[in-house]
Amino acid sequence: MNEEQNRRLTQVGRGTPMGEVLRRHWMPIAGASELDENPIKPLRLMGEDLVLYRDLSGNHGLVERACAHRRADLSYGFVEADGIRCSYHGWAFNASGKCVSRPYEDTVNPDITKRGRICIQGYPVKEKAGLLWAYLGPAPAPELPDWEPFSFENGFVQIVVSDVPCNWLQCQENSIDPVHFEWMHNNWSTRLSGQTGPYSAEHKEVAFEEFDHGLVYKRIRGEATKADAMWTVGRVCLWPNAFFLGDHFEYRVPIDDENTLSISWIFTRLPQEVESYSQPSVPTWRSPVKDDATGRWVTSHVINQDMVAWVGQGVIADRTKETLGLSDRGIVMLRRRFEQDIAAVERGEDPKGVIRDPAKNVRVQLPIAEREFLLRGLPRQVLLAHPIWRQHYEGFRFAYGAARVGPPGFPGGGRPMNTLSTIQKACVARLRRIDVCALSDALDKLGRAGAVTGIPQRSGQGRIAGVAVTMKVGPGQPPPGEPRHLGCTAIELSGPDQVIVVEQRSGVEAGCWGGLLTLGAKVRGVEGVIADGPLRDVDEAIAYGFPIFSRSLTCLTARSRVVELGTQLPVALGNVSVQPGDYVVADRSGVVVIAAASIEEVLDTAEAIARREGGMAKALQGGTPISQVMNRDYEQMLENKR
């Protein structure tokens, strides 16, 4: 490859050959959860300085970072109901980049036609599979690929993000390089552990093929035969800038010519015993690429090891000095195919991998060697005995920096970074100011179920409110694998602004919550427990001052009577279903469950009711006869108006 060819494939700015090819594809640019704490995020993509945001209506936008007025930084602006507003002089822009407000100019010279001609660059954004995707190319945009794994069930998904200081192409070439697994991930890991062997099985044969959505590499190692899935199915170099390995995608998104945004979408299949698990949100976390103590690249995890190879080739690899070998046939195929894409775009055609037909964009299948396992799962004890899959539960092997991230309730896992968003915390704070009766009235007004009676407060003082972490208890055999006392997983998943909700309605007289669990929850900062079932050790709960609401009391232990049937799955309080992530409030009047999707509407309605009741109380204190106050206001309290 000569210098000109290298430039053609590595430069990503607007108007460059490869930059125009990449702009014909949707690119993942962030985890949706990244905007939970701060709804504005500055980004640099393909050489452009941009701002990603979520407005007050919940819609996403990606616009030029510089305001059209005097080029102030919009990443220091603030979101409105429809777009983002500059903090310097208040100019506002919608998701298309059109100026929708110039406060001073609109006041003194309200020329809407002139304002309508002012715009900054804006790009479409879509949310899928917990990721935010952007399209930076010409209209009309193609379909955003609906890859089959994005619809996988019974698993835990997380998104891992890193900034890599090198060009995108050397990252993507790694996706069609099978032999590096033997040396970088197997043999080097052996040496990093202080051992000199044994080394892993050698590659005996490799092959490369092209299909609609990229390239596939196949390999035979050691004693394997051509009946092995790594030969019959292989691994996918997903077009144009991703690596797909069945349970995860690794995207290499160009920041500019010299930096790459690594975004990994990772699915961990849960054991069959917890197939009712429902994940309320997809966490996003950043994986460091350097060790702060030494200044050296992190080498302990799979993707970090890849990064060592990428950055070691230089900021932009000098391919004029390469010496390619037989195992690099896939690299040659990839480069030639990109040249064909460049030519296609220059002719006005779509490059490889673009999907235009919506009918062909439904759960699009890709080659998956482990399809049966990912779809149907395995029993817990089989997973723990498997030489490969058990590694996914003993620790997070893909990227450095995970703090006990893993499927909840599984050995080696822990709290899957389910800290609450700013919006959730704000909703809980509002709920604490409203009594259960007003919330019940709001649900009545909106025609929603959610009020539960017959679960009185047994310990603690005052109202509790929080986001639900759920647990189901009943008769059965304890799950195979490492013994784990019921309630431990729910406690480890919980913290401030969260309430543990327990269902134990089996008819078996046995405690579903007890004294040590109470202390454990109190130490974690959990708001309280609501149990549709028997509470044990109530005196201990009273002594701890920890709020617990339960259907009944008992002295009988759970041992040999009931077991934990699952955590973070739908449960019931009375006749009301509770999903993980719903909101629950309890006081001495009763319990209310509010679906997460309805929280804002219910809060607004309940607050309006509380304000009206407050006005009525003031009227009574001011001397207005009670019959007049009640006849005039109370009977209209639940009318569908505010």
SEVEXPA-892340 format. One record per atom (N, C-alpha, C): x, y negated, z. Coordinates in pm, whole numbers, plus 50000, padded with zeros to 5 digits. Layout:
N
XYZ...
//
This chain:
642
500855011950000500005000050000500884987650000500584978149911501364965749908500744955149997501424943750010500964933250101499594927950063499354926249934498064920949890496934930549925497144943449904496114953249940495864953250091496924951750168496774951350314495944939350356496204927850296495414915850329493954917750292493694923850176492304925650130491484933750230492114943550294491374952350384491354947450528492234938350564492324934350705491714920750734491674911850635491114898450660489594899250665488984892350764487544893850788486784880650783487454869650754486774856750750485764856050636484844846450646483854844650541484554841750409484124848550304484694846650172485844855950140486374863050242487424872850214486784885850165487494893850086486874906050030486284915450135487074918850237486564928150338485584921250432485804908350456484864900950539483464901150479483364900150347482054900350282481444914250287482254924750279481734938350291481154940450431481904936850534481454939050671480204930950703480054919450641478874911150665477604917050606477704927450528476514934150474475974944650570476584946050687476164956050785475784949150917474834955150990474534950751126475694954851217476064946051308477164948451400476674947651545477024957551630476744955951773477664945151829477114935951907477934924751955477934923452107477034930452176476984929552323475984939752375476084943152503475024950452569473924940752607472674944752589471574935752624471634931652771472114940652857472184937753000473234927053033474124923952940475114913452965474474899852984473244898152932472574885252944471644884653064471634895053147470764894953265471214884653367472504883653391473024874153490473094860053434473554858753312473674845653246473144847253105472094839953066471464842152936472254836552818473424830852842474234825152734475624831452738476094835852620477404842352612478134837352488479294830852504480074826852387480734839052323480744839252191481324850352116482124845151998483114852751959483804850351833483664863051750483084861851633482844873351547483304870251405484164878851354484654877451217485124863351186485844857651283486434844551264485524832851291484294835251336483334824451360483074823251511483074811051561482774808351702481274806251718480654814951796479204815551805478764816151951477454814551971476854815852104475674825452093475704835752174474604845152187473764841152307472434841652295471594837752408470284845452408469644845352525468274850352540467444838752593466454834152516465694822352558464654826052663463914816052709462964818152818461784826752777461594828752648460544837552599461034851852582462324854152611462884867552598463434870752461463434860952370463954863052236465444859952231466144866652141467584864952129467944856252008469034849252023469554841151913471064841651909471624839451791473074838651772473324826951679473884816151733474054803951656475494798851668475804789851578477094783051580477334776751716478544777451763478844772951899478854757751913479154750551805479264735951810477924729451775477464720351861476224712951837476374704351711475274702951636475304695151512475464680251538475224675751661475274661551692476724656551695477434659751801478834655551811479734667051853479314679151810480124691251819480424695751963479534692552056479704697352194479494712652197479974718852302479974733352316478624738252367477884745452281476564750352319476614761652421477774767552443477844778052545477674772052685477764758752695477484751952822476114745352820475294749252723473934744152717473014752252806471704751352779470744759252855469614763352763468994774652796467974780252709466614773852738465804773352635464434768452644463484779452601462204776352589461214786352549461464791352408462054782952323462314786752185463674781752143464734787552198466064783852152466974779152263467974771252224469024766752314469184751652301469444744952414469564730352414470974726452458471534716652389472854711552422472774703252550473724705252641473704697952767474234683652754474804680152637475404666852621474334656152597473514657752493472464647952464471094654352443470994667452472469684673852472469184678552338470014678252235469544683552107469304698552121468214703452062467834717552076467724724151940468034737151936468054744651810467374758151833466594762451733465964775551745466904786451692466404798851689467274810151655467784809551512467084802751424467554801351286468604790551271468844782951380469804771951375469174758451345467864758151323467184745651290467054736851415467324724051398467154714551507465674712251532465224714551656463804713151689463554701651787464624695351835464434684351929465694675651934465464662251924466514652251949465874641752039465934643552171465084635852262465084620752238466224614452230466234599952213465724596252074466264602651973465834599351836464354602151815463854612851874462424616151859461544605651927462104598852027461334588552097461304575452019462454571151973462534557951909462294558451759462494570051698462304571151553461884585351520460644588651550460194602451537460014606851391461114607651320461094611851180461344626851174460244634351172460354648951178461054654351055460854648050940461474653250818462994652550828463504641650886464954640550899465484650850997464774652851110465214662651207465214676551146464254679451062464144692550999465294695850907466004685550860467144688050772468424691050850468394689350981469584691651063469594706151110470694712951090470764726851134472214730951157472364741451234473644748151252473474762451203474564769551193474484783351145473754792051248472814800051203472104809351289472014822951223472134833551302472104847051249471044855251322470384864451251469374872951317469994882551417469274884951525469694894051631468544903751660468884916451679467904926451718468444934651836467534939751915467904948352027467534962751994468474971852013468204986051993469154994152080468605003952152469385013452231470225006552338469734995252390470474988152493471544978852439471714978652306472694970152241472014958552171472734947352159472294936352075473114936751947472424935651834473034936951701472834923951624473804920251545473714908051464474024911251318473374903651231473634904751087474134891251038475374891050988476034878650948476104876950797475344885150724475434884950579474284877550513474224878450380473174871550305471824878550319470754870850308469414876650310469144883450175468254893550177467564899150294468454909050369468284909150499469074918450581468614932750556469534942250558469134956350546468484961150675468114973850677467574979950798468694981350903468344979151029469254982351138469174997451160470285004751140470205019451145469605024751275468655033651258468005040351371468625054251384469835054851437470515067651450469775076651549469695089251518468975099051601469365098551748470675097751782471025097751925470415086352004470045075251938469415064252011468065068252069467515079752024466235084652075466405097052161467645100952189467845112452277467205110052413466665120552471466015119852601466835127452705466455125552830467045133052942468545130952952468945118552945470355115352957470565101753019471805099153052472205086253107473065079053005472685066652971473395058752870474105047152937475315044452893476025032552938476795026752820477085013752829477805006752723479105001352782480215004152713481535000152761482154990752658482654979352705483164968852618484604965652653485454963852551486844959552571487254950252458488184941152489488814932752387490174938552355490404941452227491634947952185492424938252096493664935052133494414924752060495114930051934494314934851840494864938951711493734938951608494114940751482493164940651372492234952851377491034951051326490004961351333490344973951254491064972551140491244983751050492064994951112493114991551186493915002151248493135009251357492155002551414491245009351509490355019251434489805014851322488875023451248489585035151179490815033251136491545044251074491735055851172491755052751300491825063051404490635072651395489505067951339488275075751334488335087051232489315087051146489425097551044490785104451055491275105251179492595110751208492475122051311492225134551266491975145251363493195149351444494395148951384495575154451451495985146451574495605133651579496005125751696495415131251826494285138551817493705144351938494695153952004495335162151922496255172151976497375165552055497915154652002499095148552063498755137352161497925128252120497675116652207496805120152326495755127852304494805130452412495095143452488495685153152422495975165852490497405166352542498365166652452499755168652494500305156852574499985144552529500485132952604499875132552743498585135852754497945136252886498645146352977499055157652919499805167552997501105161553051501815154352965503075148353008502845136953107501785129053087501485118253181501165123553320500675135753326500345141753456501575147153526502745146153461503975150953521504345165153483503555171453396503835185153354504535185153218505265195553191505945196753061505245206852970504145212253015503385221652935502365228753022501605238052962501655241652820500975231252732501395230252608500765221252512499485227552457498665219252398497355223852351497485231252218496365237252175496345244752050496695235751932497515241151842497955233451727496875232951619496915222251540496065221451422496635230551313495775239251259496185248351153495705243851016494575236751015494025232150887493105220350913493125210450823492205199150831491605196850693490395191250690489715188050564488895175450584488595168750473487875156150478486805155950369485615150850405484505150250311483805136750325483095132950220482305120650223480825124250225480025116550298478575117950294477945104050297476635103150299475935090350280476365079650380476645083650503476885073850609478335073250655479255078550577480665077450614481485089050563482495092650640483375103850611483305113650728483665126050700483705136350802485085142950799485685145050916486875153350919486535166650985487215177250938487045190650992488415196151027488455205351125489755210451168489625224451225490735231651219490865244651284492105243851371491925247251498493035246851594493205260551659494445264051685494725276251760494105288551697493315295751778492695308251733491305306151673490875293851658489555291251602489495295751456488265298051409488055302151270487155291951201486885294551075486015285450999484545286951037484265295351134482915296051191482745286151306483835280151349483795270551460483095257651417482375251351510481625239151478482525227751434483775227651479484685217051437485055218451289484755230151230484955231751086483625231151010482605237451063481325237650992480615224150998480845216551105480175203651123481185192251123482145192651213483195182451218482795169951295483555159551275483345146651339483175135751233482515124851274482075114751178482825101651193483435097251083483915083451069482735075651012481995068951099480725062751062480975049450994480325047350881480575035550799479865023250854480585011750848481965010050802482995009550916482545008751042483515005651148483215012551280482895025451273482585032651397483085047051390483195052951506483555067051522482395073351599481835084451547480695090951612481075105151647480905108751775481315121951825480165129651887478955127251844477805134851892477135128752012477895126452120477315120752240477685106052257478505100552167478805086252179479295080352047479065067252037479545059151926480635049851978481685048151899482715038251929482775028551811482335016151833482335005951728483564997051742484154993451627485294984251623484854971751548484414961651620483824949651561484894938851552485164933651433486204923351421485824910451494486704905951581486574892651641487144882451543488324885251495488964877751387490024886951328490954881751252491954890451188492864897351288492974892051409493974896951504493384902751632492064903551642491434908651763490174916551728489894926551812488764935451786487944937151914486634937151899485714939952009485374954752002485804962252104485484976452112484194978052193483174983852132481894986252199481545001052187481445007752300481105021952301479725024052363478905031752295477575035752344477685050552380477515053852509477855067252557476645073552625476275085452578475125093052628475645105352703475235106952828475585118752907474335127052929474295138952872473135147752885473035152853029471865151253089471655155853226471275170553227471485177353339471125191553347469615193453337469225205353300467805208153279466975206153404467595207553522466835206053647466315191953668466885181953602466435168053623465985161953491465325169853408464935164953276463855154353281463225152453395462215141953405462845128453438464195127953443464885115353474464525104653370464215092853420463905081453334464845070053370465635065553274466615055053300465965041353283465905033353388465195020553379465915010053295467235010553288467975000653210469325006553172469965000453072471265005253024472344995653073473225000353162474264991353214475364989053111475974977353118477134973953036478264969853129479454975053104480594971153186481834969953100482784961953149484024959353075485134968453124485824974253030486944983053060488244975453035489084973753138490364967053118491274975053025492094968152947493024975052858494444974652911494714965853008496044964653066496004966753217497094972153270497274973653413497844960453466497084953353549497524940353599498824941353678499024952653745500204953953831501494955453750501414962153635502614964853557502694957053427501544952053380501524945453250501534955153134501474968053161501494978253056500064982253020499914988152902498604992752859498135004352946496845004952974496275016053050496335028652963496755039953022496925052352945496135064053002495315061653102494705072653177493445078453114492795071053022491515075352969491575076152816490625083552759490695086952617490725074552527489755065652543489705053952455490895044752483491315043652608492495035652639493745041152572493865054252565495005060252494494975056552347493795056852285493675052452146494175038152129493795029652224494185015552214495695013652218496375022252295497835021552297498395023452156497825033052082498265035351944497915023451854496725018051871496305006951783497194994751800497344990151924498114977851947499604980251922500044992751935501434995851909501834994351764500834994051674501114992251531501334977651494501184968751593501314954451566499954947851560499954934651565498684927351561497924930751433498624930751320498084935851193499114945751140498754958351133499704968651093500294965550956501604967150945502284965150817502294978350742501294980450660501144993250590502124995050475502864984550441503874985950336505044994450384505174996350516506295003750571505905017650620504685022050591504215035150637504865046650559504855058250621505205070750553504085080650582503115081450495501945089750519502265104450497501525113150570501715127550559500445134550515500475147850515499335155750468498105153750557498305151150686497155149350776496485135850754497085127250672496555113750651495675112650526495235123850472494385123150352493095115650381492595116850503491385109350538491625094350540492815090150584493155075950584493135070550441493715078350349493735074150209492315073350153491465083150186490065082850141489355070350192489575067050319488915055450379489335042550308490605040850283491075028550220490545027350077490565038450004490045038049867488555034949866487825040349962486375037849965486085023349999486885017350087486715003050116486994994549992487984998349912488244991149787487044992149694486395003849691485185005249610484054996449663483964995449795482944986749855483194972049817484444968049822484784954249785484334951549641484624960849552484224959149412482704958649398481994967149476480524967249468479944953849512480444948349623479944935549672480244924449571481404924849509481744914749409480834915549287480264927449261479284929049151477874925449195477704922049322476384918849373475614930949422476284942149446475644954349491475904956549640475134965749700475354969449839476574978349851477334977049959478414986549986477864999550041478745009050062478365022050117477735020450255476735028950285476185029750419475045020350450474685011550357473575002150381472255009250358471315007750451469995013850440468975002950411468265004250302467234994350264465814999550282465605012550271464265018450273463865021450418462845014450472462415017250610462005031850632461455038150529461015052050543462195061550565463365057550520464545065850538465335062050663464795052950741465495048050859464745051750986464405064351000463695069251117464485081051175465055078951295465855089351360466825095851261467645087651201468565092151097469585101851158469625113851103470515124051158471935122451106472875125151193474295125451161474835139251198475945143551141476525156451180476895156551329476345166251403476595167451547476945181951578478155184351619478575198051649477845203651771477485194851865476865199351991475375196251994474725196351879473315192151871472425199951967472555213051972471675221252055471785217252202473015215352250473205211452389472625197752417472885188052329472425174352354470905173352350470255181752271468795181452264468145189552376468705201052409468035210252501468705211152638469955207352648470615207352776471015221252824471545221552945471965233953010471615233253158471465244753224471285244453370472515238353437472305232753553473375225853624474585234953649474355247253694475475255953726476245259853601475595260753487476275263753361477135251953319476585239853336477355227853304478625227053388478495229753517479645228753606480705239153576480335250053510481295260353476481875258653336481305249453257481745247753118483085240253114484055244953036485385238653036485395224352984484445220752899484405207252841483365198652909482105203352912481015194652958481125191253106481745199853185481865196753327482695184153350483625181153256484465169153271483635156453270482475156753204481615145053198480925142353331480915152053421480235150553549481215149653666482455153553642483455152553747484075138753752483865130753651484395117353643484165111953503484345099053487484125092953356485445092953280485535101053174486805103553107487085094352989486095086852944486265079452819487055066452836486725058452936487345045152947487655041953092488725034553112489205030953245488335019953306488145020753438487505009853510486125012753561485595024753535484255028053583484285030453733483395023853807483305025653952482175035353982482505048153989481535058754020480355058253926480635055853797479575056253698479345070653658478095074753658477775088353617476315091053639475835102353591474415105553610474085106053757473065099153803472735098953945472375112753997472895115654114472545128054179473325140054131474315137954043475095149253992476485148454051477105159954087478445159654145479415151654060480145142954124481085134454053480475121554007479135120954010478475108653969478335099254086477485089654074477295080354182476345069654138476435058554198475535047654165475875042254027474955043653928475315040653790475225025653761475855017853843475945003453820474564997253800473555001853878472204996753857471924984953950472894975853964472614963654037471544955953963470754948354035469614941653975470034929253899469264926053797469524914053719469044901753796469484890253750469034877653811467524876353805466934880653693465474879653677464774888653778465284901053796464664910053894464764904354035465924899054069466104893354202465164881554224464984873354120464084861854131462644866554152462244877154081460884882354098460684887854239461674894754293461564899954429461434888554530462224878054509462134866454599460744860354597460124859654480458764854254471457764863654538457964876754521457054886454582457064885454734458214882754792458304882154938457434871054996457114861054916456314849654963454804851954948454414863454894453004865954866452544878254943451414877455012450954889155086450294899154992450164911455040449624922254959448194919454914447414912855000446014910054962445934900954841446764890554835446764881754718447224889154594448214897954610448664905754495447594915554449446884921554544445784930554508444694922954434444384910654481443394902454412443854899154270445144896454254445674893354121445514905354028445784917354079445604929253997444144931053959443234928554055441804929254024441444919453914441944907153925441634896853826442104900853687443254907553682443834911553554443344925153506442514931653588441984944653550443014955753555443954954653650445044964353660444924972253791445324984953786445424992953908446754990153975446844993554103448114991354171448014990754322446824988654375446654987754520446535001654581447255003654693447265016554763446925014154910446035022254963445685021155105446035034155176446035033555310446255045555389447705049155411448625039755384450045042155411450505030955505450295032455634450575021555728452065020155760452395008555816453775005955857454045013155989455145020755991455495028656109456645022456188457485014556121458655008656189459034995956117459884987956182460304975356124459244964756137459574952756096458664941556108458514934555973457314930255945457074921555831456974928655698456784920555596456554925255459457864929755396457794940155310458944943855227458544942755080459514939354998459284938254854460584941754784460474948654672461674952154598461374960254474462444963654404462374972054285462444986654329461604994954270461445008754316462585017754269463125025454365463975037054337463175049054385462895058654298461905068854330462525082454360461785090454440462215103954476460975112554495461045124854445459935134254462460405146154544459585150154643459915160954735458775171054736459115183854742458085194054748458695207754766457875218254772458385231854789459185236054666460125245154685460915250254574462285254354620463085258754524464445262654553465375250754534466375249354620467335238554597468045240754464468365230054392469035231454263470385238054280470845245654178472155251954188473265241654189474415245754231475535236554236475805231954379476535221354390476945215954519475725212254603475615217354727474465213754812474395198654836473185193654836473015179154852471705176854926471755170055038470565167955119469615158455045468325161255061467345152654995467485138255045467285128854955467355114654989468705108254968469775116354966471115110254953471295103054821470815109154714470965102854582470205089754576468965089854626468155077654623468835066454702469415069854815470095059754897471305054154822472095063254759473285058654687472935050254565471735052054513471285044154399470725030554440470495028654568469735017154615470625006954685470044995154707470734984454776469774973154805470294961154827469424949754853468414947554741467224942954779466134940054686465554952754622465854964454681465294976954630464584984454742463514991354704462704999054799462675013454750462925022954840462865037154805461415041754819460885047754714459495052554712459535067754703458905074454799458975089054810457575094954793457465105454713456215113154702456455127054761455655130454863455655144054919454205147254950453455151254848452025153854864451725168454836452665177154873452535191354843451535198454933451205192155045450365198955144451175206355248452475207455226453355213855325453695203755433453465207255556453755198355667455255198555693455965188655639457415187755654457845173555622458805168555697459255154755677459925152655542459615141555480460285137855355461275126455378461355121855502462305111455540462565112855689463835110055730464175111755870465175101555921465675104156041466465094156112467785090756047468585100756007469875097955946469715091255810468695095355734468415088655607468075073955631467335071455737466975057655771468225049355796469145054855875470375047655903471195045555776471255055955693471995054655566471425043755478470095043055469469465032755388469695018855446469635017955579469865004955645471285000055617472265009055626473655005155599473825000255456473105006255362473195002255221472494988955194471724984055289471004971555266469674973255197469164985755192467884988355128466774980855203465774975755128464714967755188463784975955277463544988455239462634996655315462265009155238461405017455299460955029955239459435030455244458835035155134457385037655129457225052355093456615060155181456515074555160455055078955161454625084855051453315091355050453535105655097453725106955228454025119755288454425117655434454855128155501455165127155645456545121155672456595112255770457845106555820458235113755948459515117155959460055123556078460985113756150461215115456278462125107056356461675092456357460415090056376459905076456372460505067756482460795073656599461385065656708462765060356669463525068356596464825063656549464645052056451463675053256361463415042556266463025029656338462225031056443461835019256522463065013156589463925021756643465125016856711466055009656613466125014456490466965008056389466334995256335465044993256360464354981556308464214981856156464184993956100464144995355955462714997655909462234990155810460834991155768460535004155692459615011955745459145024055677457625024355683457015027155570455585029255558455385043855518454515051155588454325065155552452865069155570452485079655497451115084455504450825090855639451835097855695451625104855822452945106255895452885112156014454065114856096454175129756123455395134456146455585148556176456875150256257456975161756321458235165356386458935176756312458315181556203458825193256133459895189356031460975196956028462085194255938461745198655795462465192855700462315196955561463005210255534464005213555612464785225655588463895237955579464105245655472463375258155445461915255755411461515243055399460115240055367459975232555234460715221755220460635213755096462045209855055462205206454926463495202054871463255189754784464325183054753464225171854658464055177454518462985173454450462685178254315463245169154207463635157254245464205148154146464235133954197465125126154137465275111954170465155103754042464615091754058464405082653944463535089153837462405094453880461395099953793460045094353838459015095153754457715089753796457195097153919456675089454016456055095154136454705088254154453975092654259452655086854283452555082454428451915070954448451445066454579449935065954568449255074854641447805075754622447515079454478446665071554414446315073854274447105065054178448145058554229448905049054148450265054954113450595054853985451885059653939452955048953962454135053254004455265044254024456415048953936456855040253845457995043153760459255037053822460415043353803461655036753848461755022953784462045012853866462144999353814460884991153828459774997553867458564989853899458814981854028457894972854058457994964754179456974969654281457394970254409456504974554516456564964454630455394962254691455294953254806454424960354910454804959155037454014965455143453994956355265452824955355325452694948955456451614956455532451154950955643450224958455727448854960155663448584952955555447294954455486447294965955386448484969855337448534980355237449784979255151449734986155038450854986754944450354983054805451194976054731450874972554594452034976654504451684982654390452664986554288452404978154163453444971954109453304963453991454254968453883453714971853768454554976553657455554965753619456784969853588457834960153555457424951353438456714957153340456334949353222455294938653253454604939753368453524930353403453914920553512455154921153560455484913953683455254898853672455674892753561455534878253550454064874153552453224881453479451794878153474451144879853610451484890753679450904893053811451384882553911452664879253906453184868953996452494855553974452394851553849451744838653819450314838453872449594849553851448194850353895448104850254047448944858054112448904858754258449294845454321450274838654264450664825654317449554815454302448794816254192447664807254174446584810054278446354822854305445374826554408445834821754545447094823654575447614819254705447514804154720447754796754611447624782154619446184778154646445254784954582443844781654603443434784754747443894796054798443564799454936444184789355032445404784854999446024774655082445224761755083444694757954967443844746054960442564747655039441994759455035440794762055113441074761055262442224766355305442584765655447442744751155492443364742955407443534728755440442184721855450441264725555361439934719555365439224722955496439344735555538438744739555664439354731955781440674730655781441344723355888440964708555887440574703555770440174689555760438734687055796438004697655829436634695655873435574699755775435924704455657434914708955560434234721455613432904721955611432194733755662432624746355588432724757455662433194769755601432264774655492430954772755511430024777355408430264770055276430594756955286430854749155165432144753855098433174755955179434464760455122434304774055056433674783455126433574797055074432644797654953431524790654958430594791054846431174784654722431964773854740432474766354625433664773254560434564778754642435834783354588436014798654591435564804854698435954818854715435344827854609434064825654578433414834454482433994833054342434714821954317435334819954186436804824154184437254829454296438684832254311439214841354201438424851454166438914861554073438374859753932437774848253904437364845753766438594844753678438444848453551439584848553459439914834553411440264826053505440754812653472441614808153589442454798253562443364793653666443134778953691
//
